Amino acid sequence: MSANPVIKDFDLNLIKVLDAVISAGNATRASKRLQVTPAAISQALQRLQNVYS
């Protein structure tokens, strides 16, 4: 039995981003916690949303 290609290629860093956004309360504070730009957080959330549309 082979793994679902979506699961196989899933970027586990997206979970880290989602956790930071939830615990920080918004993308701007999450970006400061993760030391990335708010745009990077937004793009990660879009990729996550595409996986779980």
PDB file of N, CA, C and O in Angstrom:
ATOM      1  N   MET A   1       0.851  -1.176   0.000  1.00  0.00           N
ATOM      2  CA  MET A   1       0.000   0.000   0.000  1.00  0.00           C
ATOM      3  C   MET A   1       0.895   1.237   0.000  1.00  0.00           C
ATOM      4  O   MET A   1       1.732   1.388   0.890  1.00  0.00           O
ATOM      5  N   SER A   2       0.732   2.124  -0.985  1.00  0.00           N
ATOM      6  CA  SER A   2       1.572   3.320  -1.073  1.00  0.00           C
ATOM      7  C   SER A   2       0.900   4.495  -0.368  1.00  0.00           C
ATOM      8  O   SER A   2      -0.323   4.561  -0.248  1.00  0.00           O
ATOM      9  N   ALA A   3       1.734   5.409   0.089  1.00  0.00           N
ATOM     10  CA  ALA A   3       1.233   6.589   0.791  1.00  0.00           C
ATOM     11  C   ALA A   3       0.598   7.564  -0.189  1.00  0.00           C
ATOM     12  O   ALA A   3       0.981   7.634  -1.356  1.00  0.00           O
ATOM     13  N   ASN A   4      -0.357   8.297   0.298  1.00  0.00           N
ATOM     14  CA  ASN A   4      -0.989   9.355  -0.485  1.00  0.00           C
ATOM     15  C   ASN A   4       0.085  10.372  -0.866  1.00  0.00           C
ATOM     16  O   ASN A   4       0.833  10.814   0.006  1.00  0.00           O
ATOM     17  N   PRO A   5       0.188  10.761  -2.148  1.00  0.00           N
ATOM     18  CA  PRO A   5       1.244  11.701  -2.557  1.00  0.00           C
ATOM     19  C   PRO A   5       1.163  13.041  -1.841  1.00  0.00           C
ATOM     20  O   PRO A   5       2.191  13.680  -1.615  1.00  0.00           O
ATOM     21  N   VAL A   6      -0.030  13.475  -1.482  1.00  0.00           N
ATOM     22  CA  VAL A   6      -0.163  14.748  -0.761  1.00  0.00           C
ATOM     23  C   VAL A   6       0.475  14.619   0.618  1.00  0.00           C
ATOM     24  O   VAL A   6       1.183  15.523   1.064  1.00  0.00           O
ATOM     25  N   ILE A   7       0.231  13.517   1.282  1.00  0.00           N
ATOM     26  CA  ILE A   7       0.817  13.284   2.605  1.00  0.00           C
ATOM     27  C   ILE A   7       2.321  13.075   2.486  1.00  0.00           C
ATOM     28  O   ILE A   7       3.085  13.596   3.298  1.00  0.00           O
ATOM     29  N   LYS A   8       2.746  12.330   1.498  1.00  0.00           N
ATOM     30  CA  LYS A   8       4.163  12.024   1.304  1.00  0.00           C
ATOM     31  C   LYS A   8       4.984  13.297   1.098  1.00  0.00           C
ATOM     32  O   LYS A   8       6.096  13.404   1.616  1.00  0.00           O
ATOM     33  N   ASP A   9       4.455  14.252   0.356  1.00  0.00           N
ATOM     34  CA  ASP A   9       5.174  15.480   0.042  1.00  0.00           C
ATOM     35  C   ASP A   9       4.826  16.634   0.982  1.00  0.00           C
ATOM     36  O   ASP A   9       5.199  17.776   0.713  1.00  0.00           O
ATOM     37  N   PHE A  10       4.131  16.362   2.059  1.00  0.00           N
ATOM     38  CA  PHE A  10       3.687  17.402   2.976  1.00  0.00           C
ATOM     39  C   PHE A  10       4.877  18.051   3.674  1.00  0.00           C
ATOM     40  O   PHE A  10       5.765  17.357   4.170  1.00  0.00           O
ATOM     41  N   ASP A  11       4.894  19.365   3.712  1.00  0.00           N
ATOM     42  CA  ASP A  11       5.958  20.124   4.376  1.00  0.00           C
ATOM     43  C   ASP A  11       5.607  20.261   5.857  1.00  0.00           C
ATOM     44  O   ASP A  11       4.683  20.993   6.211  1.00  0.00           O
ATOM     45  N   LEU A  12       6.331  19.571   6.708  1.00  0.00           N
ATOM     46  CA  LEU A  12       6.028  19.585   8.141  1.00  0.00           C
ATOM     47  C   LEU A  12       6.260  20.955   8.778  1.00  0.00           C
ATOM     48  O   LEU A  12       5.761  21.212   9.874  1.00  0.00           O
ATOM     49  N   ASN A  13       7.000  21.827   8.120  1.00  0.00           N
ATOM     50  CA  ASN A  13       7.186  23.186   8.641  1.00  0.00           C
ATOM     51  C   ASN A  13       5.880  23.967   8.658  1.00  0.00           C
ATOM     52  O   ASN A  13       5.741  24.933   9.408  1.00  0.00           O
ATOM     53  N   LEU A  14       4.926  23.553   7.835  1.00  0.00           N
ATOM     54  CA  LEU A  14       3.626  24.234   7.823  1.00  0.00           C
ATOM     55  C   LEU A  14       2.912  24.063   9.156  1.00  0.00           C
ATOM     56  O   LEU A  14       2.173  24.951   9.582  1.00  0.00           O
ATOM     57  N   ILE A  15       3.124  22.936   9.814  1.00  0.00           N
ATOM     58  CA  ILE A  15       2.524  22.719  11.131  1.00  0.00           C
ATOM     59  C   ILE A  15       3.129  23.690  12.136  1.00  0.00           C
ATOM     60  O   ILE A  15       2.424  24.238  12.983  1.00  0.00           O
ATOM     61  N   LYS A  16       4.426  23.896  12.039  1.00  0.00           N
ATOM     62  CA  LYS A  16       5.112  24.843  12.921  1.00  0.00           C
ATOM     63  C   LYS A  16       4.560  26.258  12.728  1.00  0.00           C
ATOM     64  O   LYS A  16       4.349  26.988  13.697  1.00  0.00           O
ATOM     65  N   VAL A  17       4.332  26.635  11.477  1.00  0.00           N
ATOM     66  CA  VAL A  17       3.784  27.957  11.174  1.00  0.00           C
ATOM     67  C   VAL A  17       2.373  28.077  11.733  1.00  0.00           C
ATOM     68  O   VAL A  17       2.039  29.076  12.370  1.00  0.00           O
ATOM     69  N   LEU A  18       1.551  27.071  11.501  1.00  0.00           N
ATOM     70  CA  LEU A  18       0.177  27.112  11.999  1.00  0.00           C
ATOM     71  C   LEU A  18       0.159  27.210  13.517  1.00  0.00           C
ATOM     72  O   LEU A  18      -0.620  27.981  14.079  1.00  0.00           O
ATOM     73  N   ASP A  19       1.001  26.446  14.180  1.00  0.00           N
ATOM     74  CA  ASP A  19       1.073  26.511  15.639  1.00  0.00           C
ATOM     75  C   ASP A  19       1.472  27.906  16.110  1.00  0.00           C
ATOM     76  O   ASP A  19       0.907  28.422  17.074  1.00  0.00           O
ATOM     77  N   ALA A  20       2.440  28.514  15.435  1.00  0.00           N
ATOM     78  CA  ALA A  20       2.893  29.859  15.814  1.00  0.00           C
ATOM     79  C   ALA A  20       1.786  30.883  15.618  1.00  0.00           C
ATOM     80  O   ALA A  20       1.608  31.772  16.450  1.00  0.00           O
ATOM     81  N   VAL A  21       1.041  30.766  14.527  1.00  0.00           N
ATOM     82  CA  VAL A  21      -0.053  31.712  14.272  1.00  0.00           C
ATOM     83  C   VAL A  21      -1.144  31.553  15.328  1.00  0.00           C
ATOM     84  O   VAL A  21      -1.670  32.541  15.840  1.00  0.00           O
ATOM     85  N   ILE A  22      -1.474  30.323  15.646  1.00  0.00           N
ATOM     86  CA  ILE A  22      -2.528  30.092  16.647  1.00  0.00           C
ATOM     87  C   ILE A  22      -2.088  30.596  18.014  1.00  0.00           C
ATOM     88  O   ILE A  22      -2.850  31.287  18.690  1.00  0.00           O
ATOM     89  N   SER A  23      -0.884  30.266  18.426  1.00  0.00           N
ATOM     90  CA  SER A  23      -0.439  30.678  19.760  1.00  0.00           C
ATOM     91  C   SER A  23      -0.132  32.175  19.842  1.00  0.00           C
ATOM     92  O   SER A  23      -0.316  32.785  20.896  1.00  0.00           O
ATOM     93  N   ALA A  24       0.327  32.764  18.754  1.00  0.00           N
ATOM     94  CA  ALA A  24       0.630  34.201  18.766  1.00  0.00           C
ATOM     95  C   ALA A  24      -0.624  35.046  18.574  1.00  0.00           C
ATOM     96  O   ALA A  24      -0.690  36.183  19.042  1.00  0.00           O
ATOM     97  N   GLY A  25      -1.608  34.494  17.892  1.00  0.00           N
ATOM     98  CA  GLY A  25      -2.853  35.233  17.703  1.00  0.00           C
ATOM     99  C   GLY A  25      -2.994  35.876  16.347  1.00  0.00           C
ATOM    100  O   GLY A  25      -4.111  36.160  15.913  1.00  0.00           O
ATOM    101  N   ASN A  26      -1.889  36.113  15.665  1.00  0.00           N
ATOM    102  CA  ASN A  26      -1.960  36.646  14.297  1.00  0.00           C
ATOM    103  C   ASN A  26      -0.642  36.392  13.565  1.00  0.00           C
ATOM    104  O   ASN A  26       0.356  35.995  14.166  1.00  0.00           O
ATOM    105  N   ALA A  27      -0.666  36.627  12.271  1.00  0.00           N
ATOM    106  CA  ALA A  27       0.486  36.311  11.422  1.00  0.00           C
ATOM    107  C   ALA A  27       1.683  37.218  11.697  1.00  0.00           C
ATOM    108  O   ALA A  27       2.828  36.775  11.604  1.00  0.00           O
ATOM    109  N   THR A  28       1.433  38.455  12.026  1.00  0.00           N
ATOM    110  CA  THR A  28       2.541  39.385  12.271  1.00  0.00           C
ATOM    111  C   THR A  28       3.355  38.965  13.482  1.00  0.00           C
ATOM    112  O   THR A  28       4.584  38.926  13.425  1.00  0.00           O
ATOM    113  N   ARG A  29       2.676  38.652  14.579  1.00  0.00           N
ATOM    114  CA  ARG A  29       3.402  38.213  15.776  1.00  0.00           C
ATOM    115  C   ARG A  29       4.064  36.859  15.551  1.00  0.00           C
ATOM    116  O   ARG A  29       5.159  36.609  16.053  1.00  0.00           O
ATOM    117  N   ALA A  30       3.398  35.985  14.795  1.00  0.00           N
ATOM    118  CA  ALA A  30       3.986  34.682  14.484  1.00  0.00           C
ATOM    119  C   ALA A  30       5.261  34.856  13.663  1.00  0.00           C
ATOM    120  O   ALA A  30       6.238  34.135  13.862  1.00  0.00           O
ATOM    121  N   SER A  31       5.244  35.814  12.743  1.00  0.00           N
ATOM    122  CA  SER A  31       6.432  36.034  11.922  1.00  0.00           C
ATOM    123  C   SER A  31       7.606  36.519  12.774  1.00  0.00           C
ATOM    124  O   SER A  31       8.755  36.162  12.511  1.00  0.00           O
ATOM    125  N   LYS A  32       7.324  37.319  13.776  1.00  0.00           N
ATOM    126  CA  LYS A  32       8.390  37.773  14.670  1.00  0.00           C
ATOM    127  C   LYS A  32       8.933  36.614  15.497  1.00  0.00           C
ATOM    128  O   LYS A  32      10.141  36.515  15.717  1.00  0.00           O
ATOM    129  N   ARG A  33       8.037  35.732  15.958  1.00  0.00           N
ATOM    130  CA  ARG A  33       8.474  34.565  16.737  1.00  0.00           C
ATOM    131  C   ARG A  33       9.343  33.634  15.908  1.00  0.00           C
ATOM    132  O   ARG A  33      10.340  33.100  16.395  1.00  0.00           O
ATOM    133  N   LEU A  34       8.960  33.445  14.655  1.00  0.00           N
ATOM    134  CA  LEU A  34       9.686  32.519  13.794  1.00  0.00           C
ATOM    135  C   LEU A  34      10.828  33.199  13.037  1.00  0.00           C
ATOM    136  O   LEU A  34      11.588  32.539  12.328  1.00  0.00           O
ATOM    137  N   GLN A  35      10.943  34.512  13.191  1.00  0.00           N
ATOM    138  CA  GLN A  35      11.980  35.307  12.538  1.00  0.00           C
ATOM    139  C   GLN A  35      11.938  35.165  11.016  1.00  0.00           C
ATOM    140  O   GLN A  35      12.953  34.932  10.359  1.00  0.00           O
ATOM    141  N   VAL A  36      10.745  35.313  10.495  1.00  0.00           N
ATOM    142  CA  VAL A  36      10.525  35.344   9.047  1.00  0.00           C
ATOM    143  C   VAL A  36       9.620  36.534   8.749  1.00  0.00           C
ATOM    144  O   VAL A  36       9.101  37.170   9.667  1.00  0.00           O
ATOM    145  N   THR A  37       9.435  36.830   7.489  1.00  0.00           N
ATOM    146  CA  THR A  37       8.577  37.954   7.124  1.00  0.00           C
ATOM    147  C   THR A  37       7.101  37.560   7.232  1.00  0.00           C
ATOM    148  O   THR A  37       6.767  36.380   7.129  1.00  0.00           O
ATOM    149  N   PRO A  38       6.228  38.533   7.435  1.00  0.00           N
ATOM    150  CA  PRO A  38       4.791  38.233   7.423  1.00  0.00           C
ATOM    151  C   PRO A  38       4.350  37.605   6.094  1.00  0.00           C
ATOM    152  O   PRO A  38       3.433  36.784   6.069  1.00  0.00           O
ATOM    153  N   ALA A  39       4.997  37.986   5.005  1.00  0.00           N
ATOM    154  CA  ALA A  39       4.660  37.402   3.706  1.00  0.00           C
ATOM    155  C   ALA A  39       4.967  35.909   3.678  1.00  0.00           C
ATOM    156  O   ALA A  39       4.229  35.134   3.070  1.00  0.00           O
ATOM    157  N   ALA A  40       6.044  35.506   4.327  1.00  0.00           N
ATOM    158  CA  ALA A  40       6.385  34.078   4.385  1.00  0.00           C
ATOM    159  C   ALA A  40       5.323  33.304   5.167  1.00  0.00           C
ATOM    160  O   ALA A  40       4.975  32.179   4.807  1.00  0.00           O
ATOM    161  N   ILE A  41       4.817  33.906   6.229  1.00  0.00           N
ATOM    162  CA  ILE A  41       3.744  33.275   7.006  1.00  0.00           C
ATOM    163  C   ILE A  41       2.496  33.148   6.146  1.00  0.00           C
ATOM    164  O   ILE A  41       1.847  32.102   6.126  1.00  0.00           O
ATOM    165  N   SER A  42       2.169  34.217   5.441  1.00  0.00           N
ATOM    166  CA  SER A  42       0.994  34.199   4.573  1.00  0.00           C
ATOM    167  C   SER A  42       1.103  33.123   3.496  1.00  0.00           C
ATOM    168  O   SER A  42       0.139  32.406   3.227  1.00  0.00           O
ATOM    169  N   GLN A  43       2.263  33.015   2.891  1.00  0.00           N
ATOM    170  CA  GLN A  43       2.466  31.995   1.849  1.00  0.00           C
ATOM    171  C   GLN A  43       2.375  30.590   2.427  1.00  0.00           C
ATOM    172  O   GLN A  43       1.821  29.692   1.793  1.00  0.00           O
ATOM    173  N   ALA A  44       2.909  30.396   3.613  1.00  0.00           N
ATOM    174  CA  ALA A  44       2.834  29.081   4.250  1.00  0.00           C
ATOM    175  C   ALA A  44       1.384  28.723   4.560  1.00  0.00           C
ATOM    176  O   ALA A  44       0.970  27.578   4.372  1.00  0.00           O
ATOM    177  N   LEU A  45       0.616  29.696   5.031  1.00  0.00           N
ATOM    178  CA  LEU A  45      -0.794  29.442   5.325  1.00  0.00           C
ATOM    179  C   LEU A  45      -1.574  29.141   4.045  1.00  0.00           C
ATOM    180  O   LEU A  45      -2.488  28.315   4.055  1.00  0.00           O
ATOM    181  N   GLN A  46      -1.222  29.798   2.957  1.00  0.00           N
ATOM    182  CA  GLN A  46      -1.871  29.505   1.674  1.00  0.00           C
ATOM    183  C   GLN A  46      -1.550  28.086   1.213  1.00  0.00           C
ATOM    184  O   GLN A  46      -2.427  27.381   0.714  1.00  0.00           O
ATOM    185  N   ARG A  47      -0.301  27.667   1.376  1.00  0.00           N
ATOM    186  CA  ARG A  47       0.069  26.296   0.996  1.00  0.00           C
ATOM    187  C   ARG A  47      -0.677  25.282   1.854  1.00  0.00           C
ATOM    188  O   ARG A  47      -1.121  24.247   1.356  1.00  0.00           O
ATOM    189  N   LEU A  48      -0.813  25.579   3.136  1.00  0.00           N
ATOM    190  CA  LEU A  48      -1.541  24.691   4.027  1.00  0.00           C
ATOM    191  C   LEU A  48      -3.022  24.622   3.646  1.00  0.00           C
ATOM    192  O   LEU A  48      -3.635  23.556   3.684  1.00  0.00           O
ATOM    193  N   GLN A  49      -3.575  25.761   3.284  1.00  0.00           N
ATOM    194  CA  GLN A  49      -4.965  25.811   2.875  1.00  0.00           C
ATOM    195  C   GLN A  49      -5.168  25.027   1.575  1.00  0.00           C
ATOM    196  O   GLN A  49      -6.209  24.393   1.400  1.00  0.00           O
ATOM    197  N   ASN A  50      -4.213  25.057   0.680  1.00  0.00           N
ATOM    198  CA  ASN A  50      -4.320  24.290  -0.565  1.00  0.00           C
ATOM    199  C   ASN A  50      -4.330  22.789  -0.306  1.00  0.00           C
ATOM    200  O   ASN A  50      -5.003  22.036  -1.008  1.00  0.00           O
ATOM    201  N   VAL A  51      -3.581  22.360   0.704  1.00  0.00           N
ATOM    202  CA  VAL A  51      -3.558  20.937   1.056  1.00  0.00           C
ATOM    203  C   VAL A  51      -4.903  20.512   1.617  1.00  0.00           C
ATOM    204  O   VAL A  51      -5.398  19.429   1.305  1.00  0.00           O
ATOM    205  N   TYR A  52      -5.491  21.357   2.438  1.00  0.00           N
ATOM    206  CA  TYR A  52      -6.754  21.032   3.121  1.00  0.00           C
ATOM    207  C   TYR A  52      -7.907  21.886   2.633  1.00  0.00           C
ATOM    208  O   TYR A  52      -8.707  22.377   3.429  1.00  0.00           O
ATOM    209  N   SER A  53      -7.990  22.061   1.333  1.00  0.00           N
ATOM    210  CA  SER A  53      -9.084  22.883   0.781  1.00  0.00           C
ATOM    211  C   SER A  53     -10.394  22.210   1.065  1.00  0.00           C
ATOM    212  O   SER A  53     -11.447  22.726   0.691  1.00  0.00           O
TER     213      SER A  53
END
